[in-house]
Amino acid sequence: MKRFYRWWKLRKLRCLWADDMQFRSVARRRGWLWVLDQFDIESRYHLIRQYAKAEKMRGNL
């Protein structure tokens, strides 16, 4: 059961990253330059890493 819970948490984190990448590609295709300026990949990456670190400290990963 613990393996499934770990897999589920990692899946959610990967989905967050995939959603961010899809959002950026849609914004790029539609020419939403203001969105691309405001949407910083590096800060989102660090936020997702912080989520993972918190889950690891709780013992879920």
PyMOL Python script that loads the backbone (N, CA, C, O; Angstrom):
from pymol import cmd

cmd.read_pdbstr("""\
ATOM      1  N   MET A   1       0.819  -1.193   0.000  1.00  0.00           N
ATOM      2  CA  MET A   1       0.000   0.000   0.000  1.00  0.00           C
ATOM      3  C   MET A   1       0.866   1.261   0.000  1.00  0.00           C
ATOM      4  O   MET A   1       0.537   2.254  -0.649  1.00  0.00           O
ATOM      5  N   LYS A   2       1.973   1.206   0.735  1.00  0.00           N
ATOM      6  CA  LYS A   2       2.866   2.363   0.801  1.00  0.00           C
ATOM      7  C   LYS A   2       3.433   2.683  -0.588  1.00  0.00           C
ATOM      8  O   LYS A   2       3.572   3.851  -0.951  1.00  0.00           O
ATOM      9  N   ARG A   3       3.756   1.645  -1.359  1.00  0.00           N
ATOM     10  CA  ARG A   3       4.293   1.865  -2.706  1.00  0.00           C
ATOM     11  C   ARG A   3       3.267   2.557  -3.593  1.00  0.00           C
ATOM     12  O   ARG A   3       3.611   3.444  -4.375  1.00  0.00           O
ATOM     13  N   PHE A   4       2.011   2.153  -3.469  1.00  0.00           N
ATOM     14  CA  PHE A   4       0.958   2.781  -4.261  1.00  0.00           C
ATOM     15  C   PHE A   4       0.803   4.250  -3.882  1.00  0.00           C
ATOM     16  O   PHE A   4       0.668   5.109  -4.753  1.00  0.00           O
ATOM     17  N   TYR A   5       0.823   4.534  -2.581  1.00  0.00           N
ATOM     18  CA  TYR A   5       0.672   5.910  -2.117  1.00  0.00           C
ATOM     19  C   TYR A   5       1.826   6.772  -2.622  1.00  0.00           C
ATOM     20  O   TYR A   5       1.617   7.912  -3.035  1.00  0.00           O
ATOM     21  N   ARG A   6       3.041   6.228  -2.590  1.00  0.00           N
ATOM     22  CA  ARG A   6       4.210   6.954  -3.098  1.00  0.00           C
ATOM     23  C   ARG A   6       4.063   7.206  -4.595  1.00  0.00           C
ATOM     24  O   ARG A   6       4.320   8.310  -5.076  1.00  0.00           O
ATOM     25  N   TRP A   7       3.645   6.170  -5.328  1.00  0.00           N
ATOM     26  CA  TRP A   7       3.454   6.306  -6.772  1.00  0.00           C
ATOM     27  C   TRP A   7       2.409   7.384  -7.068  1.00  0.00           C
ATOM     28  O   TRP A   7       2.582   8.191  -7.982  1.00  0.00           O
ATOM     29  N   TRP A   8       1.324   7.391  -6.288  1.00  0.00           N
ATOM     30  CA  TRP A   8       0.253   8.353  -6.505  1.00  0.00           C
ATOM     31  C   TRP A   8       0.737   9.781  -6.277  1.00  0.00           C
ATOM     32  O   TRP A   8       0.407  10.680  -7.051  1.00  0.00           O
ATOM     33  N   LYS A   9       1.521   9.994  -5.215  1.00  0.00           N
ATOM     34  CA  LYS A   9       2.049  11.330  -4.927  1.00  0.00           C
ATOM     35  C   LYS A   9       2.998  11.788  -6.031  1.00  0.00           C
ATOM     36  O   LYS A   9       2.924  12.939  -6.462  1.00  0.00           O
ATOM     37  N   LEU A  10       3.883  10.916  -6.495  1.00  0.00           N
ATOM     38  CA  LEU A  10       4.799  11.263  -7.581  1.00  0.00           C
ATOM     39  C   LEU A  10       4.035  11.554  -8.866  1.00  0.00           C
ATOM     40  O   LEU A  10       4.399  12.452  -9.625  1.00  0.00           O
ATOM     41  N   ARG A  11       2.990  10.799  -9.100  1.00  0.00           N
ATOM     42  CA  ARG A  11       2.163  11.021 -10.289  1.00  0.00           C
ATOM     43  C   ARG A  11       1.546  12.420 -10.259  1.00  0.00           C
ATOM     44  O   ARG A  11       1.521  13.113 -11.276  1.00  0.00           O
ATOM     45  N   LYS A  12       1.050  12.828  -9.095  1.00  0.00           N
ATOM     46  CA  LYS A  12       0.458  14.161  -8.975  1.00  0.00           C
ATOM     47  C   LYS A  12       1.495  15.253  -9.237  1.00  0.00           C
ATOM     48  O   LYS A  12       1.191  16.255  -9.885  1.00  0.00           O
ATOM     49  N   LEU A  13       2.714  15.063  -8.738  1.00  0.00           N
ATOM     50  CA  LEU A  13       3.766  16.057  -8.968  1.00  0.00           C
ATOM     51  C   LEU A  13       4.150  16.115 -10.446  1.00  0.00           C
ATOM     52  O   LEU A  13       4.384  17.194 -10.989  1.00  0.00           O
ATOM     53  N   ARG A  14       4.213  14.956 -11.089  1.00  0.00           N
ATOM     54  CA  ARG A  14       4.521  14.937 -12.526  1.00  0.00           C
ATOM     55  C   ARG A  14       3.412  15.596 -13.335  1.00  0.00           C
ATOM     56  O   ARG A  14       3.680  16.277 -14.325  1.00  0.00           O
ATOM     57  N   CYS A  15       2.177  15.395 -12.918  1.00  0.00           N
ATOM     58  CA  CYS A  15       1.050  16.023 -13.616  1.00  0.00           C
ATOM     59  C   CYS A  15       1.098  17.540 -13.486  1.00  0.00           C
ATOM     60  O   CYS A  15       0.756  18.252 -14.430  1.00  0.00           O
ATOM     61  N   LEU A  16       1.516  18.040 -12.332  1.00  0.00           N
ATOM     62  CA  LEU A  16       1.675  19.487 -12.170  1.00  0.00           C
ATOM     63  C   LEU A  16       2.669  20.031 -13.191  1.00  0.00           C
ATOM     64  O   LEU A  16       2.418  21.051 -13.833  1.00  0.00           O
ATOM     65  N   TRP A  17       3.797  19.340 -13.333  1.00  0.00           N
ATOM     66  CA  TRP A  17       4.827  19.781 -14.269  1.00  0.00           C
ATOM     67  C   TRP A  17       4.316  19.694 -15.709  1.00  0.00           C
ATOM     68  O   TRP A  17       4.542  20.610 -16.499  1.00  0.00           O
ATOM     69  N   ALA A  18       3.634  18.609 -16.053  1.00  0.00           N
ATOM     70  CA  ALA A  18       3.112  18.445 -17.411  1.00  0.00           C
ATOM     71  C   ALA A  18       2.069  19.516 -17.729  1.00  0.00           C
ATOM     72  O   ALA A  18       2.035  20.032 -18.847  1.00  0.00           O
ATOM     73  N   ASP A  19       1.232  19.849 -16.773  1.00  0.00           N
ATOM     74  CA  ASP A  19       0.236  20.907 -16.985  1.00  0.00           C
ATOM     75  C   ASP A  19       0.908  22.249 -17.248  1.00  0.00           C
ATOM     76  O   ASP A  19       0.464  23.018 -18.100  1.00  0.00           O
ATOM     77  N   ASP A  20       1.981  22.526 -16.511  1.00  0.00           N
ATOM     78  CA  ASP A  20       2.720  23.773 -16.728  1.00  0.00           C
ATOM     79  C   ASP A  20       3.306  23.828 -18.132  1.00  0.00           C
ATOM     80  O   ASP A  20       3.244  24.864 -18.795  1.00  0.00           O
ATOM     81  N   MET A  21       3.871  22.722 -18.582  1.00  0.00           N
ATOM     82  CA  MET A  21       4.481  22.688 -19.914  1.00  0.00           C
ATOM     83  C   MET A  21       3.416  22.831 -20.998  1.00  0.00           C
ATOM     84  O   MET A  21       3.642  23.505 -22.003  1.00  0.00           O
ATOM     85  N   GLN A  22       2.268  22.207 -20.802  1.00  0.00           N
ATOM     86  CA  GLN A  22       1.189  22.321 -21.782  1.00  0.00           C
ATOM     87  C   GLN A  22       0.661  23.754 -21.832  1.00  0.00           C
ATOM     88  O   GLN A  22       0.375  24.274 -22.911  1.00  0.00           O
ATOM     89  N   PHE A  23       0.533  24.383 -20.683  1.00  0.00           N
ATOM     90  CA  PHE A  23       0.070  25.766 -20.630  1.00  0.00           C
ATOM     91  C   PHE A  23       1.029  26.684 -21.376  1.00  0.00           C
ATOM     92  O   PHE A  23       0.600  27.579 -22.105  1.00  0.00           O
ATOM     93  N   ARG A  24       2.327  26.462 -21.193  1.00  0.00           N
ATOM     94  CA  ARG A  24       3.316  27.279 -21.897  1.00  0.00           C
ATOM     95  C   ARG A  24       3.242  27.072 -23.408  1.00  0.00           C
ATOM     96  O   ARG A  24       3.365  28.030 -24.172  1.00  0.00           O
ATOM     97  N   SER A  25       3.043  25.832 -23.839  1.00  0.00           N
ATOM     98  CA  SER A  25       2.990  25.586 -25.278  1.00  0.00           C
ATOM     99  C   SER A  25       1.743  26.217 -25.897  1.00  0.00           C
ATOM    100  O   SER A  25       1.804  26.734 -27.013  1.00  0.00           O
ATOM    101  N   VAL A  26       0.620  26.181 -25.192  1.00  0.00           N
ATOM    102  CA  VAL A  26      -0.599  26.823 -25.694  1.00  0.00           C
ATOM    103  C   VAL A  26      -0.393  28.329 -25.773  1.00  0.00           C
ATOM    104  O   VAL A  26      -0.774  28.960 -26.760  1.00  0.00           O
ATOM    105  N   ALA A  27       0.203  28.901 -24.745  1.00  0.00           N
ATOM    106  CA  ALA A  27       0.455  30.346 -24.739  1.00  0.00           C
ATOM    107  C   ALA A  27       1.406  30.732 -25.871  1.00  0.00           C
ATOM    108  O   ALA A  27       1.229  31.773 -26.503  1.00  0.00           O
ATOM    109  N   ARG A  28       2.402  29.906 -26.126  1.00  0.00           N
ATOM    110  CA  ARG A  28       3.351  30.196 -27.205  1.00  0.00           C
ATOM    111  C   ARG A  28       2.659  30.127 -28.565  1.00  0.00           C
ATOM    112  O   ARG A  28       2.880  30.984 -29.420  1.00  0.00           O
ATOM    113  N   ARG A  29       1.816  29.100 -28.765  1.00  0.00           N
ATOM    114  CA  ARG A  29       1.119  28.958 -30.043  1.00  0.00           C
ATOM    115  C   ARG A  29       0.147  30.102 -30.303  1.00  0.00           C
ATOM    116  O   ARG A  29       0.002  30.546 -31.442  1.00  0.00           O
ATOM    117  N   ARG A  30      -0.514  30.577 -29.263  1.00  0.00           N
ATOM    118  CA  ARG A  30      -1.505  31.643 -29.425  1.00  0.00           C
ATOM    119  C   ARG A  30      -0.895  33.033 -29.361  1.00  0.00           C
ATOM    120  O   ARG A  30      -1.585  34.031 -29.571  1.00  0.00           O
ATOM    121  N   GLY A  31       0.386  33.095 -29.075  1.00  0.00           N
ATOM    122  CA  GLY A  31       1.065  34.379 -29.055  1.00  0.00           C
ATOM    123  C   GLY A  31       0.779  35.219 -27.822  1.00  0.00           C
ATOM    124  O   GLY A  31       0.792  36.448 -27.889  1.00  0.00           O
ATOM    125  N   TRP A  32       0.523  34.571 -26.710  1.00  0.00           N
ATOM    126  CA  TRP A  32       0.261  35.282 -25.463  1.00  0.00           C
ATOM    127  C   TRP A  32       1.587  35.627 -24.800  1.00  0.00           C
ATOM    128  O   TRP A  32       1.993  34.978 -23.836  1.00  0.00           O
ATOM    129  N   LEU A  33       2.247  36.629 -25.308  1.00  0.00           N
ATOM    130  CA  LEU A  33       3.568  36.982 -24.800  1.00  0.00           C
ATOM    131  C   LEU A  33       3.508  37.457 -23.357  1.00  0.00           C
ATOM    132  O   LEU A  33       4.433  37.204 -22.586  1.00  0.00           O
ATOM    133  N   TRP A  34       2.443  38.135 -22.985  1.00  0.00           N
ATOM    134  CA  TRP A  34       2.315  38.615 -21.606  1.00  0.00           C
ATOM    135  C   TRP A  34       2.221  37.461 -20.626  1.00  0.00           C
ATOM    136  O   TRP A  34       2.691  37.565 -19.493  1.00  0.00           O
ATOM    137  N   VAL A  35       1.612  36.354 -21.058  1.00  0.00           N
ATOM    138  CA  VAL A  35       1.536  35.170 -20.191  1.00  0.00           C
ATOM    139  C   VAL A  35       2.918  34.551 -20.038  1.00  0.00           C
ATOM    140  O   VAL A  35       3.321  34.160 -18.942  1.00  0.00           O
ATOM    141  N   LEU A  36       3.635  34.467 -21.147  1.00  0.00           N
ATOM    142  CA  LEU A  36       4.969  33.878 -21.091  1.00  0.00           C
ATOM    143  C   LEU A  36       5.916  34.718 -20.243  1.00  0.00           C
ATOM    144  O   LEU A  36       6.814  34.179 -19.596  1.00  0.00           O
ATOM    145  N   ASP A  37       5.720  36.031 -20.243  1.00  0.00           N
ATOM    146  CA  ASP A  37       6.557  36.893 -19.405  1.00  0.00           C
ATOM    147  C   ASP A  37       6.272  36.677 -17.921  1.00  0.00           C
ATOM    148  O   ASP A  37       7.190  36.693 -17.102  1.00  0.00           O
ATOM    149  N   GLN A  38       5.015  36.477 -17.579  1.00  0.00           N
ATOM    150  CA  GLN A  38       4.639  36.328 -16.173  1.00  0.00           C
ATOM    151  C   GLN A  38       4.844  34.915 -15.640  1.00  0.00           C
ATOM    152  O   GLN A  38       5.054  34.722 -14.442  1.00  0.00           O
ATOM    153  N   PHE A  39       4.784  33.937 -16.523  1.00  0.00           N
ATOM    154  CA  PHE A  39       4.860  32.537 -16.118  1.00  0.00           C
ATOM    155  C   PHE A  39       6.311  32.099 -16.126  1.00  0.00           C
ATOM    156  O   PHE A  39       6.886  31.864 -17.189  1.00  0.00           O
ATOM    157  N   ASP A  40       6.896  31.989 -14.970  1.00  0.00           N
ATOM    158  CA  ASP A  40       8.313  31.670 -14.846  1.00  0.00           C
ATOM    159  C   ASP A  40       8.487  30.176 -14.563  1.00  0.00           C
ATOM    160  O   ASP A  40       8.035  29.675 -13.534  1.00  0.00           O
ATOM    161  N   ILE A  41       9.140  29.479 -15.478  1.00  0.00           N
ATOM    162  CA  ILE A  41       9.340  28.038 -15.343  1.00  0.00           C
ATOM    163  C   ILE A  41      10.204  27.709 -14.130  1.00  0.00           C
ATOM    164  O   ILE A  41       9.933  26.748 -13.410  1.00  0.00           O
ATOM    165  N   GLU A  42      11.227  28.497 -13.910  1.00  0.00           N
ATOM    166  CA  GLU A  42      12.149  28.191 -12.816  1.00  0.00           C
ATOM    167  C   GLU A  42      11.453  28.268 -11.453  1.00  0.00           C
ATOM    168  O   GLU A  42      11.683  27.420 -10.590  1.00  0.00           O
ATOM    169  N   SER A  43      10.617  29.268 -11.263  1.00  0.00           N
ATOM    170  CA  SER A  43       9.923  29.378  -9.974  1.00  0.00           C
ATOM    171  C   SER A  43       8.912  28.248  -9.795  1.00  0.00           C
ATOM    172  O   SER A  43       8.738  27.745  -8.685  1.00  0.00           O
ATOM    173  N   ARG A  44       8.248  27.848 -10.871  1.00  0.00           N
ATOM    174  CA  ARG A  44       7.309  26.725 -10.782  1.00  0.00           C
ATOM    175  C   ARG A  44       8.046  25.425 -10.472  1.00  0.00           C
ATOM    176  O   ARG A  44       7.564  24.595  -9.701  1.00  0.00           O
ATOM    177  N   TYR A  45       9.220  25.257 -11.082  1.00  0.00           N
ATOM    178  CA  TYR A  45      10.026  24.069 -10.820  1.00  0.00           C
ATOM    179  C   TYR A  45      10.413  24.007  -9.343  1.00  0.00           C
ATOM    180  O   TYR A  45      10.319  22.951  -8.717  1.00  0.00           O
ATOM    181  N   HIS A  46      10.847  25.135  -8.791  1.00  0.00           N
ATOM    182  CA  HIS A  46      11.239  25.161  -7.383  1.00  0.00           C
ATOM    183  C   HIS A  46      10.038  24.924  -6.467  1.00  0.00           C
ATOM    184  O   HIS A  46      10.178  24.299  -5.416  1.00  0.00           O
ATOM    185  N   LEU A  47       8.876  25.411  -6.851  1.00  0.00           N
ATOM    186  CA  LEU A  47       7.671  25.172  -6.063  1.00  0.00           C
ATOM    187  C   LEU A  47       7.327  23.682  -6.029  1.00  0.00           C
ATOM    188  O   LEU A  47       7.001  23.146  -4.970  1.00  0.00           O
ATOM    189  N   ILE A  48       7.398  23.021  -7.164  1.00  0.00           N
ATOM    190  CA  ILE A  48       7.109  21.589  -7.221  1.00  0.00           C
ATOM    191  C   ILE A  48       8.144  20.807  -6.420  1.00  0.00           C
ATOM    192  O   ILE A  48       7.805  19.820  -5.767  1.00  0.00           O
ATOM    193  N   ARG A  49       9.406  21.242  -6.464  1.00  0.00           N
ATOM    194  CA  ARG A  49      10.439  20.596  -5.643  1.00  0.00           C
ATOM    195  C   ARG A  49      10.152  20.775  -4.159  1.00  0.00           C
ATOM    196  O   ARG A  49      10.399  19.870  -3.363  1.00  0.00           O
ATOM    197  N   GLN A  50       9.633  21.934  -3.788  1.00  0.00           N
ATOM    198  CA  GLN A  50       9.276  22.156  -2.384  1.00  0.00           C
ATOM    199  C   GLN A  50       8.124  21.233  -1.968  1.00  0.00           C
ATOM    200  O   GLN A  50       8.111  20.721  -0.848  1.00  0.00           O
ATOM    201  N   TYR A  51       7.158  21.022  -2.868  1.00  0.00           N
ATOM    202  CA  TYR A  51       6.085  20.072  -2.583  1.00  0.00           C
ATOM    203  C   TYR A  51       6.663  18.683  -2.336  1.00  0.00           C
ATOM    204  O   TYR A  51       6.285  18.003  -1.382  1.00  0.00           O
ATOM    205  N   ALA A  52       7.578  18.272  -3.200  1.00  0.00           N
ATOM    206  CA  ALA A  52       8.187  16.949  -3.068  1.00  0.00           C
ATOM    207  C   ALA A  52       8.982  16.842  -1.771  1.00  0.00           C
ATOM    208  O   ALA A  52       8.925  15.817  -1.092  1.00  0.00           O
ATOM    209  N   LYS A  53       9.716  17.883  -1.427  1.00  0.00           N
ATOM    210  CA  LYS A  53      10.501  17.866  -0.193  1.00  0.00           C
ATOM    211  C   LYS A  53       9.585  17.766   1.026  1.00  0.00           C
ATOM    212  O   LYS A  53       9.896  17.051   1.978  1.00  0.00           O
ATOM    213  N   ALA A  54       8.470  18.472   1.002  1.00  0.00           N
ATOM    214  CA  ALA A  54       7.523  18.413   2.122  1.00  0.00           C
ATOM    215  C   ALA A  54       6.922  17.020   2.255  1.00  0.00           C
ATOM    216  O   ALA A  54       6.776  16.509   3.365  1.00  0.00           O
ATOM    217  N   GLU A  55       6.574  16.408   1.135  1.00  0.00           N
ATOM    218  CA  GLU A  55       6.022  15.053   1.176  1.00  0.00           C
ATOM    219  C   GLU A  55       7.064  14.064   1.688  1.00  0.00           C
ATOM    220  O   GLU A  55       6.734  13.127   2.415  1.00  0.00           O
ATOM    221  N   LYS A  56       8.308  14.275   1.310  1.00  0.00           N
ATOM    222  CA  LYS A  56       9.376  13.388   1.770  1.00  0.00           C
ATOM    223  C   LYS A  56       9.582  13.530   3.277  1.00  0.00           C
ATOM    224  O   LYS A  56       9.818  12.538   3.967  1.00  0.00           O
ATOM    225  N   MET A  57       9.495  14.748   3.787  1.00  0.00           N
ATOM    226  CA  MET A  57       9.651  14.964   5.225  1.00  0.00           C
ATOM    227  C   MET A  57       8.491  14.349   6.009  1.00  0.00           C
ATOM    228  O   MET A  57       8.668  13.918   7.149  1.00  0.00           O
ATOM    229  N   ARG A  58       7.315  14.310   5.403  1.00  0.00           N
ATOM    230  CA  ARG A  58       6.166  13.670   6.048  1.00  0.00           C
ATOM    231  C   ARG A  58       6.255  12.151   5.993  1.00  0.00           C
ATOM    232  O   ARG A  58       5.527  11.449   6.695  1.00  0.00           O
ATOM    233  N   GLY A  59       7.160  11.650   5.148  1.00  0.00           N
ATOM    234  CA  GLY A  59       7.318  10.209   5.016  1.00  0.00           C
ATOM    235  C   GLY A  59       6.461   9.601   3.933  1.00  0.00           C
ATOM    236  O   GLY A  59       6.293   8.383   3.890  1.00  0.00           O
ATOM    237  N   ASN A  60       5.914  10.425   3.055  1.00  0.00           N
ATOM    238  CA  ASN A  60       5.054   9.914   1.989  1.00  0.00           C
ATOM    239  C   ASN A  60       5.830   9.533   0.738  1.00  0.00           C
ATOM    240  O   ASN A  60       5.315   8.804  -0.110  1.00  0.00           O
ATOM    241  N   LEU A  61       7.051  10.012   0.612  1.00  0.00           N
ATOM    242  CA  LEU A  61       7.861   9.673  -0.564  1.00  0.00           C
ATOM    243  C   LEU A  61       9.100   8.933  -0.148  1.00  0.00           C
ATOM    244  O   LEU A  61       9.911   8.561  -0.995  1.00  0.00           O
TER     245      LEU A  61
END
""", "prot")
cmd.dss("prot")
cmd.show_as("cartoon", "prot")
cmd.util.cbc("prot")
cmd.orient("prot")
